[in-house]
Amino acid sequence: MKASDLVQYLRADSAVGAIVAEKVHNARVPTKANGGGSDLPFVWLRRRSVERWPIQCQVPRMDYTFATWFDIECAASTADQADSLVDAVRSALDGYYGLIGTSVTPGVVVTDQEDDYVPRNLADDAGIFVDTLLVRVTEGG
């Protein structure tokens, strides 16, 4: 699964959108410090890894199931706002099955949450509260 598909899915979620509008990113966050205009709060995600395993071992083709792991950061100016945002993202993803982008997923699982996290996407996190999720998205072969 592409990170951009997950970005579009989260942008379309009404609860996430109510907090961050379109500020869900999978690339460099366009902050005022680097010439952009994005303010807090925002969501940033990256694809961590992809696992695959065979589900059908018949000649001439082997089918696979894929699990794509994502790190998702929810950044805000207050701890309460970061908690609300991470809760909205968790609700949008955990237990979801269906279409995300062009991929049909039989299940999305939020496997871990950290509220005391050093952000990967920001050089200076002074005054920023970041909660993070580890998410597994499964796709059929």
C-alpha positions in Angstrom: 0.0 0.0 0.0 1.2 3.5 -0.8 1.5 6.1 1.9 -0.4 8.6 -0.4 -3.4 6.3 -0.3 -3.5 6.3 3.5 -3.1 10.1 3.4 -6.1 10.5 1.2 -8.2 8.1 3.4 -7.4 10.1 6.5 -8.1 13.4 4.8 -11.5 12.1 3.9 -12.4 11.0 7.4 -14.7 13.6 9.0 -13.4 13.4 12.5 -9.7 13.7 11.5 -10.7 16.4 9.0 -12.5 18.4 11.7 -9.2 18.7 13.6 -6.6 19.0 10.8 -8.5 19.8 7.6 -6.1 18.8 4.8 -3.0 18.8 6.9 -2.2 15.1 6.6 1.3 14.6 5.1 3.5 11.7 3.9 6.4 13.9 2.9 8.2 16.9 4.4 5.7 18.9 6.5 5.3 22.4 4.9 5.8 24.4 8.1 6.2 28.2 8.2 9.9 27.7 9.1 10.6 26.0 5.7 8.5 28.3 3.6 5.2 26.5 3.8 2.0 27.5 5.6 1.0 24.5 7.6 0.2 25.2 11.3 -0.5 22.8 14.1 -2.2 20.5 14.4 -1.2 18.0 11.6 -0.7 14.3 10.9 2.4 13.0 9.3 3.0 9.4 8.3 5.6 7.2 6.6 5.7 3.6 5.5 7.9 1.7 7.8 8.1 -1.7 6.1 6.3 -4.2 4.0 6.0 -7.9 4.9 4.8 -10.6 2.5 4.0 -14.2 2.9 2.6 -16.9 0.5 -1.0 -17.8 0.6 -1.2 -20.0 -2.4 1.7 -22.1 -3.7 0.3 -23.5 -6.9 2.3 -23.7 -10.1 2.8 -21.5 -12.1 2.1 -18.5 -9.8 2.5 -17.9 -6.1 0.1 -15.4 -4.5 1.0 -13.3 -1.5 -0.6 -11.4 1.3 1.1 -8.2 2.3 1.2 -6.3 5.6 2.4 -2.7 5.3 3.5 -1.0 8.5 3.1 2.8 9.0 4.3 5.2 11.6 1.8 7.9 12.1 2.6 11.1 14.1 -0.1 13.4 15.4 1.4 16.8 16.3 -0.4 19.6 18.1 0.3 22.6 20.3 -1.3 21.1 23.4 -1.3 17.6 24.9 -5.1 17.5 24.9 -5.2 18.4 21.3 -2.6 15.7 20.4 -4.6 13.2 22.4 -7.9 14.1 20.6 -6.1 13.9 17.2 -4.5 10.5 17.9 -7.9 9.2 19.1 -9.6 10.4 15.9 -6.9 8.7 13.7 -7.2 5.5 15.8 -11.0 5.5 15.4 -10.6 6.0 11.6 -8.2 3.2 11.1 -8.5 0.5 13.8 -10.6 -2.4 12.7 -11.4 -0.8 9.2 -11.7 -3.1 6.3 -12.6 -2.2 2.7 -11.1 0.1 0.1 -8.1 2.4 0.8 -7.0 4.0 -2.5 -6.9 1.2 -5.0 -6.2 -1.5 -2.4 -8.8 -3.7 -0.8 -7.7 -4.4 2.8 -9.2 -7.2 5.0 -8.1 -5.3 8.1 -6.3 -2.4 9.6 -4.9 -2.8 13.1 -3.4 -0.1 15.3 -0.8 -2.1 17.2 0.9 0.5 19.4 0.6 4.1 20.7 3.2 6.3 22.3 2.4 9.6 23.9 6.0 10.4 24.8 7.7 10.4 21.4 10.6 12.1 19.6 9.3 13.2 16.2 11.0 12.0 13.0 9.6 14.7 10.8 10.6 17.8 12.8 14.1 19.2 13.4 13.0 21.2 16.4 10.0 20.0 18.4 10.0 22.8 21.0 6.5 23.4 22.2 5.0 20.6 20.1 3.2 17.6 21.6 3.4 14.5 19.5 1.5 11.2 19.9 2.3 8.4 17.5 0.6 5.2 16.3 2.1 2.0 14.7 -0.4 0.7 12.2 -0.6 -2.5 10.1 -2.6 -2.6 6.9 -3.1 -6.0 5.4 -3.7 -6.6 1.7 -4.8 -9.8 0.0 -2.8 -11.5 -2.8 
